[in-house]
Amino acid sequence: MEIINVTRSSMPPFEEYCEEIKQLWDSRWLTNMGAKHQQLAERLTGFLDAAHMDILTNGHLSLELSLQALELEGEVITTPFTFASTTQAIARTGLTPVFCDVDPVTLTMDPAKIEVLITEKTCAILPVHVYGNFCDVEAIGAIGRQYGLKVLYDAAHAFGARYKGLGAGAWGDVSCFSFHATKVFHTLEGGGVCFQDEDFGRRLASLKNFGLSDPETAAVWGGNAKMDEFRAAMGLCNLRYVAGEIERRGEVEAYYRKRLEGTPGLRLMSLRPEVQPNHAYFPVLFEERAFGASRDQVWKALKEQDIMARKYFYPLTSSFPCYQGKFDPGNTPVALEASRQVLCLPVYGELSEEIVDRICGILLNCRT
Ligand SMILES: *Cc1c(COP(=O)(O)O)cnc(C)c1O
């Protein structure tokens, strides 16, 4: 039987991509902020409701270089319920992560638990719009303003989602996106940064291009995080189809919900009010006693049938060995409990009802 992965990259029609890259054979301008790069950055700025935007080689370097371009020093309040990248970006830019617990319903950073973590060393807040649900952007923004802290969102999950009618690029000082092949919208590998301050934008542009301010001057310690023209072309094609992809994912999710809603011990995610979702992920949480099986038992039963559900996010990033026991995952008990209960089931536009039925059958059969 065919292996069912947690997601499946969407592809534009082959001929459309060929048409999009054809001009590159004439121009011979393959990277270094060419015409496709320009076009994609412009279209994404509109799509994400950003004041300004730049695009980069991947989501991780978007986070790292944004932290660097904000010229921060000290402690960053963040969430351990996220992909490794968020915490690694903080650590690799010489900053110290301080872990805040999450809200039990949305699993995004709990704003009520931020203020007790603020010290004289705190410089920024880095929350994650987990599963494309939005953080409490108003409460977090208010804390940022009150204490003079930068607010930088890891918006890697939130492409195409909206809150109060606005895209994920509209919130915070900075929002970082991933256009990795496994995301709702992709450029094979890629990333983007939405931001408010144009000086920040100039610093970011220099950092992704070896720190050069002109061909003879490196004013800062930069690297190379440029997006090339072939990937920008993939983005231009995929952007034409992303609304349809999100709509079909919504239908898949609705079918899952019909099959699973009301099952004792099984919790499906609820959105914050006024969020228009992008259906990037379909997480379910297993309460072992009430459900009659643990998350790991269900994960294994699915795997044995070639269905690769994923434990996003397990374990908490605060427990990674690279941090040498500096952090205690027990300090964020809600996140810790969620990391033991959660499983993301496969979701993508092309997933058939027949396969969703199979997945739900295996899952429900685990109950004892
Ligand atoms: C995918 C992802 C990233 C990293 O993005 P890449 O483009 O793979 O480098 C960062 N944070 C979160 C939450 C992600 O899901």
The ligand as a Tripos MOL2 file, in Angstrom:
@<TRIPOS>MOLECULE
LIG
   15    15     1     0     0
SMALL
NO_CHARGES

@<TRIPOS>ATOM
      1 C1          9.0400   24.8760    9.1970 C.3       1 LIG1
      2 C2          9.2190   25.6750   10.4200 C.ar      1 LIG1
      3 C3         10.3690   26.4680   10.6170 C.ar      1 LIG1
      4 C4         11.5910   26.4130    9.7350 C.3       1 LIG1
      5 O1         11.3950   26.7130    8.4260 O.3       1 LIG1
      6 P1         12.3740   26.1600    7.2820 P.3       1 LIG1
      7 O2         11.8850   26.8600    6.0610 O.co2     1 LIG1
      8 O3         12.1980   24.6690    7.2080 O.co2     1 LIG1
      9 O4         13.7600   26.5490    7.6350 O.co2     1 LIG1
     10 C5         10.4100   27.2800   11.7480 C.ar      1 LIG1
     11 N1          9.4130   27.2850   12.6530 N.ar      1 LIG1
     12 C6          8.3170   26.5160   12.5190 C.ar      1 LIG1
     13 C7          7.2460   26.5870   13.5480 C.3       1 LIG1
     14 C8          8.1940   25.6630   11.4080 C.ar      1 LIG1
     15 O5          7.1280   24.8730   11.3030 O.3       1 LIG1
@<TRIPOS>BOND
     1     1     2 1
     2     2     3 ar
     3     2    14 ar
     4     3     4 1
     5     3    10 ar
     6     4     5 1
     7     5     6 1
     8     6     7 2
     9     6     8 1
    10     6     9 1
    11    10    11 ar
    12    11    12 ar
    13    12    13 1
    14    12    14 ar
    15    14    15 1
@<TRIPOS>SUBSTRUCTURE
     1 LIG1         1 GROUP 0 **** ****
